[in-house]
Amino acid sequence: MTDQDKNQQPPDDAADQVPDGAAEKTPDTSPEPGPAAKKPAPPRFTPVAPSGAKRFWRALTKRPHAGHVGVGLLVGILGFAAVVQVRGDEEDVLAHARRDELMQIYDGLRRQGDRLEEEITELRRGRDELISSADAESVAMTQAEERLRQTQIMAGTAPATGPGIQMTVSDPDTNVRSVELFGAVQELRSAGAEAIQIEGVGSDTSVRVVADTHFLDADGGVRVSGRTLEPTYVVTAIGNPVNLEEAMYFPQGVVSKLEQKDAEVTITQFSELTVDTLHEVQEPQHARPAPEED
């Protein structure tokens, strides 16, 4: 053993020397806690934003504060001021516009109105076409029936009702002749009478006046279309009552000539009259319907 080895070898009594308290400490042989042994972390709180519907409902149901009311009033005042300002600006533009500018504005409005009128006309034309195409047969039938009724009234083969006048001619001395009654009928036709009948109260006979009605003098009265009428005469005419009565009172007209015959004339207007005497149509001896042209 060399001297170096001797120096490196610790002394025997050094190994037996233990510091105070060293013997009481024992090494900790328990295993260190691993990842699985650690306590789980508490869950994090994540706030959830309310939906738009909830926010809207909350804003509606929430009692407004004084600040909210003030903001609302301020917004309303600002909106009103903006509207007034815009209207004022428009009025200022028209008030300070030049003549040519005003003419341009007018022309634009007029053209726009013309376009609207054209659109209205087109829409009405389309509506009429739809109605005519859908109800053409019904409309044609209705028009044919109306023309038939008008023709029957003009021919005296159907009763007629409407406003008109009734002229009563009292002729106790039978001085009224056929020319006076014929003149009365002519004046009534000229004034727009659409249906006329003449009644002879003395003979209890009445005649419907039509296109081929003729007048002749007769003993004790007037002969109308082959029937003798004796006074008093009652002439009933349907048409505009005012026009018909004025036609009778025309200067040197019907009433004036009848009064010259010592007859008394009374004319009464009615809002509703009926001409119910019918004309018996006779087949013409010579006239025939003309053939229709192709």
Helices and strands as residue ranges (DSSP letters): H 3-8, H 12-16, G 35-37, H 52-61, H 66-95, H 99-134, H 136-155, E 160-170, H 178-190, E 195-200, E 205-209, E 215-218, E 221-224, E 227-229, E 233-238, H 241-248, H 254-260, E 264-275
